[in-house]
Amino acid sequence: RSFWGWLNAVFNKVDYERIQAVGPDRAASEWLLRCGALVRYQGSPKWQQDYNGLPTGPLGKYKIEAINATDSCIMYRGFDYLDGLEHVTDIRLEKCMYIQDECLQRLSETNNLQKSLLQLKIISCGNVTDKGILALHKLMNLEYLYLSDLPGIREKKTTFHALQQALPNLELELDLE
């Protein structure tokens, strides 16, 4: 187990020189695919899942529009890769064992995501608590938030009321026991 934790930490290490060299979308694509997530680019209906099949082309041609991190090992340490992404409208975090409150806080403090992110789904991420959900209030353009199977959320009514107050246009869908 500790070997895998170490390896996942290596996969999540941010390479700032790589971001400079290939641009934020390409570098983030490499990080996400290395960690087992999928990305979808603007104008494309298909999900990119093969690291070796990443599209080539002029710098900045492929812009990440959606991220599906189901069963991936993304963790806080790699979230700096998200900073330069300007076109992400949809993120799905499902069964992500390393996603915790600090990750959601970091996500909501990312300026570009505050502007672009419209849909967020958080499903079966056992380390997420009320604190992490409340941190999402900075995602001003978020239109849809789906929360399911999050045992760490204890103060449901209070948390969701506060979130709805902060984001009055948010459609909040809950599947929580």
Backbone torsions as a table, in degrees:
resi	resn	phi	psi	omega
1	ARG	NA	-45.0	-178.0
2	SER	-66.5	-31.1	176.3
3	PHE	-61.7	-44.9	-179.2
4	TRP	-66.1	-39.1	176.3
5	GLY	-60.0	-42.4	178.2
6	TRP	-64.1	-45.8	-179.2
7	LEU	-62.8	-42.7	178.4
8	ASN	-63.0	-37.3	176.9
9	ALA	-63.5	-38.2	177.2
10	VAL	-63.5	-44.8	179.3
11	PHE	-60.4	-28.7	-176.0
12	ASN	-92.9	-2.5	-179.5
13	LYS	-66.0	129.4	-177.0
14	VAL	-82.2	129.9	177.4
15	ASP	-106.6	94.2	-175.2
16	TYR	-66.2	-31.7	177.0
17	GLU	-65.7	-37.4	178.7
18	ARG	-65.2	-40.8	178.3
19	ILE	-59.9	-44.0	178.0
20	GLN	-63.1	-41.9	-174.1
21	ALA	-71.2	-41.6	-172.7
22	VAL	-114.8	-3.5	-179.8
23	GLY	92.0	158.0	-174.1
24	PRO	-65.0	-38.1	-176.8
25	ASP	-69.4	-42.0	179.5
26	ARG	-66.5	-46.2	-178.8
27	ALA	-62.9	-42.2	178.9
28	ALA	-66.1	-38.2	177.2
29	SER	-59.6	-45.6	-179.8
30	GLU	-60.8	-45.6	179.3
31	TRP	-60.8	-50.8	-176.3
32	LEU	-62.1	-44.3	-179.6
33	LEU	-68.1	-37.8	176.8
34	ARG	-58.9	-34.0	-177.9
35	CYS	-89.9	2.2	176.2
36	GLY	93.1	8.9	177.6
37	ALA	-88.8	170.0	176.4
38	LEU	-117.1	152.0	174.1
39	VAL	-129.2	151.8	173.7
40	ARG	-126.6	135.4	-177.1
41	TYR	-95.2	156.1	176.4
42	GLN	-53.4	134.4	176.4
43	GLY	79.4	3.0	-179.9
44	SER	-118.9	134.6	178.2
45	PRO	-83.5	-16.5	-172.3
46	LYS	-98.8	150.8	179.1
47	TRP	-86.2	136.5	176.0
48	GLN	-89.4	121.5	-179.7
49	GLN	-126.6	-14.5	-176.7
50	ASP	-97.9	112.8	-179.8
51	TYR	-55.3	-43.7	-177.9
52	ASN	-72.7	-13.2	179.9
53	GLY	-101.4	15.0	179.3
54	LEU	-58.1	136.1	-178.1
55	PRO	-66.1	145.1	175.2
56	THR	-107.9	168.2	-179.0
57	GLY	151.8	-175.7	-178.3
58	PRO	-59.5	147.2	179.3
59	LEU	-51.4	127.5	176.1
60	GLY	84.4	5.0	-178.9
61	LYS	-70.3	-39.7	-176.1
62	TYR	-100.7	115.1	-179.0
63	LYS	-107.7	126.6	179.1
64	ILE	-68.0	126.7	178.6
65	GLU	-107.9	-32.0	-177.4
66	ALA	-142.2	147.2	178.6
67	ILE	-127.6	127.9	174.1
68	ASN	-117.9	104.4	-175.2
69	ALA	-98.8	25.3	-179.8
70	THR	-56.8	128.9	178.8
71	ASP	58.8	21.5	-178.4
72	SER	-91.9	168.6	179.5
73	CYS	-105.5	25.5	177.7
74	ILE	-62.9	144.8	-179.8
75	MET	-144.8	167.1	-175.8
76	TYR	-45.6	-41.7	-175.9
77	ARG	-53.8	-31.5	-177.4
78	GLY	-92.6	-2.9	-171.5
79	PHE	-65.9	-14.2	175.1
80	ASP	-62.4	-22.0	177.1
81	TYR	-63.8	-23.0	-177.8
82	LEU	-77.9	-18.6	-172.6
83	ASP	-55.4	-40.9	-174.2
84	GLY	-89.1	1.1	-177.5
85	LEU	-82.3	120.8	-174.4
86	GLU	-107.4	-6.6	-170.8
87	HIS	-122.0	9.6	-177.3
88	VAL	-74.7	118.5	-180.0
89	THR	-107.6	-18.0	-169.5
90	ASP	-142.7	125.7	176.4
91	ILE	-131.1	134.5	175.7
92	ARG	-121.2	119.5	176.1
93	LEU	-112.5	105.2	-177.6
94	GLU	-132.9	130.0	-179.3
95	LYS	52.1	46.4	178.1
96	CYS	-102.2	102.3	-173.5
97	MET	-67.8	-19.8	-178.3
98	TYR	-98.6	-0.5	178.4
99	ILE	-80.8	127.9	-179.3
100	GLN	-140.3	-178.8	-175.8
101	ASP	-53.5	-42.1	-178.1
102	GLU	-60.8	-32.9	178.6
103	CYS	-66.3	-44.1	-179.5
104	LEU	-68.2	-36.2	176.7
105	GLN	-63.9	-45.3	179.6
106	ARG	-62.7	-41.6	178.3
107	LEU	-58.5	-47.2	-175.6
108	SER	-74.3	-16.3	178.4
109	GLU	-94.4	-0.4	179.3
110	THR	-80.2	111.7	-172.7
111	ASN	-52.0	-47.1	-178.0
112	ASN	-63.7	-38.0	179.2
113	LEU	-70.8	-30.7	175.9
114	GLN	-58.6	-34.3	-178.7
115	LYS	-85.1	-41.9	-168.1
116	SER	-95.9	-30.2	-170.5
117	LEU	-70.3	123.5	-178.5
118	LEU	-110.1	-34.3	-176.8
119	GLN	-129.4	136.6	177.5
120	LEU	-140.0	130.8	176.7
121	LYS	-123.3	128.4	178.4
122	ILE	-125.2	112.8	-171.7
123	ILE	-132.8	130.0	174.1
124	SER	51.7	44.4	173.7
125	CYS	-108.2	95.5	-169.9
126	GLY	-64.8	-15.1	-178.3
127	ASN	-96.2	4.1	180.0
128	VAL	-88.4	131.9	178.7
129	THR	-120.6	-176.2	177.6
130	ASP	-54.5	-40.3	-178.5
131	LYS	-56.6	-43.7	-179.8
132	GLY	-66.9	-41.0	179.5
133	ILE	-66.1	-42.9	178.3
134	LEU	-61.7	-32.0	-179.3
135	ALA	-64.0	-20.1	-177.4
136	LEU	-70.3	-5.8	-176.9
137	HIS	-61.2	-15.2	-179.3
138	LYS	-83.4	-7.8	178.8
139	LEU	-83.4	77.7	-170.0
140	MET	-57.8	-30.5	-176.6
141	ASN	-98.6	5.2	-179.6
142	LEU	-61.7	123.8	-178.2
143	GLU	-101.6	-28.3	-173.2
144	TYR	-142.4	128.2	177.1
145	LEU	-130.4	122.0	178.4
146	TYR	-112.4	125.3	179.8
147	LEU	-123.9	127.2	-178.9
148	SER	-146.1	142.8	174.8
149	ASP	51.3	59.6	178.8
150	LEU	-121.9	86.0	-175.6
151	PRO	-64.3	-18.0	-179.3
152	GLY	-77.0	-9.6	178.3
153	ILE	-85.6	115.5	-173.8
154	ARG	-108.6	-37.2	-176.0
155	GLU	-102.9	62.9	-172.5
156	LYS	-53.4	-56.0	-175.7
157	LYS	-57.2	-51.1	-177.9
158	THR	-61.6	-46.5	-178.0
159	THR	-61.8	-48.6	-175.4
160	PHE	-71.4	-33.9	176.8
161	HIS	-63.5	-45.5	179.8
162	ALA	-61.7	-40.9	179.7
163	LEU	-66.0	-42.8	179.1
164	GLN	-65.4	-35.0	177.2
165	GLN	-63.6	-44.1	-177.3
166	ALA	-72.1	-33.8	-177.3
167	LEU	-126.6	78.8	-173.7
168	PRO	-62.5	-24.1	-178.9
169	ASN	-89.8	3.0	-176.5
170	LEU	-76.4	129.9	170.1
171	GLU	-91.8	116.4	-175.4
172	LEU	-108.8	117.6	178.5
173	GLU	-112.7	126.2	-174.5
174	LEU	-119.6	136.6	172.0
175	ASP	-133.2	69.9	-174.9
176	LEU	-124.4	138.6	177.8
177	GLU	-83.6	NA	NA
